[in-house]
Amino acid sequence: MRRMAVPATVGAVLLAATVAVAAEPSTITGSPSASARAPVKRALVNATPSPLAAPTTPPAPPPPAAATPNPEAPRPQASNTVRLARGGEATLVRQEVVDGVLPVPAGVTQAAWWGAPFDGGAGASVLAGHVNWHGATGPFAELWQAKLGDVVSVVDGDGRPFRYRVAQLVTVHKNDLPGRAQELFGQEGAHRLVLVTCGGRWVGGHDGYEENRIVIAEPVA
């Protein structure tokens, strides 16, 4: 874990049609009588506009609604792996604590597992993984973006699935970790999943990073 973005000219052509109407000259000897004008007036007054013809072609139907894509189904999870809420996945490597030293995995895609079994009724199942290693970012780097309520899934070596919900987020300086080891990693009390990685400021040496990120998750019934 220590290695934790023409104008166009529009031409308008005006087509003028001149119609010459020739009429025979006539002599008008008087004003038209009122009776001669009346039919015109009556025609104007009594004229009723013809109703518009009903359309013979029905309007085109609206285009069909776009299909809503189905959400992508989650990919199957292999045996002996842990999968974090944002897709990070690591292979579990069973290890034991020696001289009280937190074991770490040999590779960035692995998680060292020690403590309680996943089907245990008590104690912490502790998974430790690198935040990065030899320039490669590890899946456990995701622990720094973890949120309360995230779901973590584990599949053990027998293919049995276990689900946990994140209940606690802890960032602790490495100098303070020994004093909180029993609280965080102890095998007493209710069963829980404890995920551990490194981070914070790089200090080099044996510690690498100066902090540990610890995510505690409880079993989902």
C-alpha positions as CSV (number, residue, x, y, z in Angstrom):
1,M,0.0,0.0,0.0
2,R,2.9,2.3,0.4
3,R,4.0,1.5,-3.1
4,M,0.0,2.2,-0.5
5,A,-17.5,25.8,-34.2
6,V,-21.3,34.0,-47.6
7,P,-23.5,35.9,-47.0
8,A,-25.5,34.8,-50.0
9,T,-26.9,37.2,-52.6
10,V,-30.5,36.5,-53.0
11,G,-31.8,37.7,-56.5
12,A,-35.4,38.4,-56.7
13,V,-36.9,38.3,-60.1
14,L,-40.1,40.2,-60.3
15,L,-42.3,38.9,-63.2
16,A,-44.7,41.6,-64.3
17,A,-47.5,40.7,-66.6
18,T,-49.1,43.6,-68.4
19,V,-52.5,42.8,-69.7
20,A,-54.0,45.3,-72.3
21,V,-57.7,45.1,-72.4
22,A,-59.3,46.7,-75.5
23,A,-62.9,47.9,-75.2
24,E,-65.2,49.3,-77.8
25,P,-65.9,53.0,-77.0
26,S,-69.4,53.6,-75.9
27,T,-71.4,56.7,-75.0
28,I,-72.8,57.0,-71.6
29,T,-75.7,59.4,-71.7
30,G,-76.5,59.5,-68.1
31,S,-75.7,58.2,-64.7
32,P,-76.8,54.7,-64.0
33,S,-80.1,54.5,-62.2
34,A,-80.3,53.5,-58.7
35,S,-82.2,50.4,-59.8
36,A,-79.3,49.4,-62.0
37,R,-76.8,49.8,-59.2
38,A,-78.9,48.0,-56.6
39,P,-78.3,44.5,-57.8
40,V,-74.6,45.1,-57.6
41,K,-74.9,46.3,-54.0
42,R,-77.2,43.4,-53.2
43,A,-74.7,41.0,-54.8
44,L,-71.9,42.4,-52.7
45,V,-74.0,42.4,-49.5
46,N,-75.6,39.0,-50.0
47,A,-72.5,37.3,-51.3
48,T,-71.5,34.6,-48.9
49,P,-67.9,33.3,-49.0
50,S,-67.6,29.7,-49.9
51,P,-66.5,27.5,-47.1
52,L,-62.9,26.2,-47.4
53,A,-62.7,22.7,-48.7
54,A,-61.9,20.2,-46.0
55,P,-58.4,18.7,-46.5
56,T,-58.5,15.4,-48.2
57,T,-55.1,14.2,-46.9
58,P,-54.9,13.6,-43.2
59,P,-51.8,15.1,-41.4
60,A,-48.8,12.9,-41.1
61,P,-48.5,11.1,-37.8
62,P,-45.8,12.3,-35.4
63,P,-42.5,10.4,-35.5
64,P,-42.3,7.5,-33.0
65,A,-40.6,8.3,-29.8
66,A,-37.0,7.3,-29.5
67,A,-36.4,4.1,-27.7
68,T,-34.9,4.4,-24.3
69,P,-31.7,2.3,-24.1
70,N,-31.7,-0.4,-21.4
71,P,-29.2,0.1,-18.7
72,E,-26.1,-2.1,-19.1
73,A,-26.4,-5.3,-17.1
74,P,-23.6,-5.7,-14.5
75,R,-20.8,-8.0,-15.6
76,P,-20.5,-11.3,-13.8
77,Q,-18.1,-11.3,-10.8
78,A,-15.4,-13.9,-10.7
79,S,-14.8,-16.1,-7.6
80,N,-12.3,-14.9,-5.0
81,T,-12.7,-11.2,-5.9
82,V,-13.9,-8.0,-4.3
83,R,-15.7,-5.3,-6.4
84,L,-16.0,-1.8,-5.2
85,A,-19.0,0.6,-5.9
86,R,-17.3,2.4,-8.8
87,G,-16.1,-0.8,-10.6
88,G,-12.7,-1.3,-9.1
89,E,-12.0,-5.0,-8.7
90,A,-9.2,-6.9,-7.0
91,T,-8.3,-10.6,-6.6
92,L,-8.3,-11.8,-3.0
93,V,-5.1,-13.3,-1.6
94,R,-5.4,-14.9,1.8
95,Q,-2.7,-13.9,4.2
96,E,-2.0,-13.9,8.0
97,V,-0.8,-11.1,10.3
98,V,2.8,-11.6,11.3
99,D,4.2,-9.7,14.3
100,G,1.2,-7.4,14.2
101,V,2.2,-6.0,10.8
102,L,-0.7,-5.3,8.4
103,P,0.0,-7.5,5.4
104,V,-0.1,-6.0,1.9
105,P,-0.5,-7.7,-1.4
106,A,2.3,-8.4,-3.9
107,G,0.6,-6.7,-6.8
108,V,-1.6,-3.7,-7.6
109,T,-4.6,-5.8,-8.7
110,Q,-4.6,-7.9,-5.5
111,A,-6.1,-7.4,-2.1
112,A,-4.6,-9.1,0.9
113,W,-7.3,-10.7,3.0
114,W,-6.9,-11.6,6.6
115,G,-9.2,-11.9,9.6
116,A,-12.7,-13.2,9.7
117,P,-14.3,-15.3,6.9
118,F,-17.0,-13.5,5.0
119,D,-19.7,-15.9,6.3
120,G,-18.5,-15.3,9.9
121,G,-20.9,-14.0,12.5
122,A,-18.3,-11.8,14.2
123,G,-15.1,-10.0,13.6
124,A,-13.6,-8.0,10.7
125,S,-12.8,-9.3,7.3
126,V,-9.9,-7.0,6.4
127,L,-8.9,-6.4,2.8
128,A,-5.8,-4.3,2.1
129,G,-4.8,-3.0,-1.3
130,H,-2.3,-0.6,-2.9
131,V,-3.5,2.9,-4.0
132,N,-0.8,2.6,-6.7
133,W,2.2,0.5,-7.5
134,H,5.1,1.1,-10.0
135,G,3.1,3.8,-11.8
136,A,-0.1,1.9,-12.0
137,T,-3.2,3.0,-10.1
138,G,-4.8,0.3,-8.0
139,P,-8.5,-0.4,-7.7
140,F,-8.3,0.5,-4.0
141,A,-7.5,4.1,-5.0
142,E,-11.3,4.2,-5.3
143,L,-11.6,4.1,-1.5
144,W,-10.7,7.8,-1.5
145,Q,-13.9,8.6,-3.4
146,A,-16.1,6.2,-1.4
147,K,-19.4,7.4,0.0
148,L,-21.6,6.2,2.8
149,G,-24.2,3.8,1.4
150,D,-21.9,2.5,-1.4
151,V,-22.2,-1.2,-1.9
152,V,-19.2,-3.5,-2.0
153,S,-19.5,-7.1,-3.3
154,V,-17.3,-10.1,-2.5
155,V,-17.4,-13.5,-4.1
156,D,-15.4,-16.1,-2.1
157,G,-13.4,-19.0,-3.4
158,D,-16.5,-21.2,-3.5
159,G,-18.4,-18.7,-5.6
160,R,-20.6,-17.5,-2.8
161,P,-21.6,-13.8,-3.0
162,F,-21.6,-11.4,-0.1
163,R,-22.7,-7.8,-0.2
164,Y,-21.8,-5.0,2.2
165,R,-22.9,-1.4,2.6
166,V,-20.4,1.3,3.5
167,A,-21.2,2.6,7.0
168,Q,-18.0,4.5,8.1
169,L,-15.1,6.3,6.4
170,V,-11.9,6.8,8.3
171,T,-8.7,8.6,7.4
172,V,-5.9,8.1,9.9
173,H,-2.3,9.1,10.1
174,K,0.0,6.1,10.1
175,N,1.5,7.1,13.3
176,D,-1.9,6.9,14.9
177,L,-2.9,3.6,13.4
178,P,-1.4,1.2,16.0
179,G,-3.5,2.8,18.7
180,R,-6.7,2.3,16.7
181,A,-5.9,-1.2,15.4
182,Q,-8.1,-3.1,17.8
183,E,-11.0,-0.7,17.2
184,L,-10.7,-0.9,13.4
185,F,-9.4,-4.4,12.8
186,G,-10.4,-6.4,15.9
187,Q,-12.0,-9.8,15.7
188,E,-14.6,-9.0,18.4
189,G,-18.0,-7.5,17.8
190,A,-20.3,-7.7,14.8
191,H,-19.1,-8.9,11.5
192,R,-17.9,-6.2,9.1
193,L,-15.8,-5.7,6.0
194,V,-12.8,-3.4,6.4
195,L,-11.1,-2.1,3.3
196,V,-7.7,-0.4,3.7
197,T,-5.3,1.5,1.4
198,C,-2.7,4.3,1.6
199,G,-2.8,8.0,0.5
200,G,-2.3,11.5,1.6
201,R,1.2,13.1,1.3
202,W,4.1,11.0,0.0
203,V,6.8,10.8,2.6
204,G,8.9,8.0,1.2
205,G,10.8,5.5,3.2
206,H,9.1,2.6,4.9
207,D,5.7,4.4,5.2
208,G,5.4,5.7,1.6
209,Y,2.3,7.7,2.1
210,E,1.6,9.3,5.5
211,E,-2.1,8.2,5.8
212,N,-4.3,5.2,5.6
213,R,-7.9,5.3,4.2
214,I,-10.2,2.8,5.9
215,V,-13.7,2.0,4.7
216,I,-15.9,0.0,7.0
217,A,-18.9,-1.8,5.5
218,E,-21.7,-3.8,7.1
219,P,-23.4,-6.9,5.7
220,V,-26.5,-6.3,3.6
221,A,-29.2,-8.6,4.8
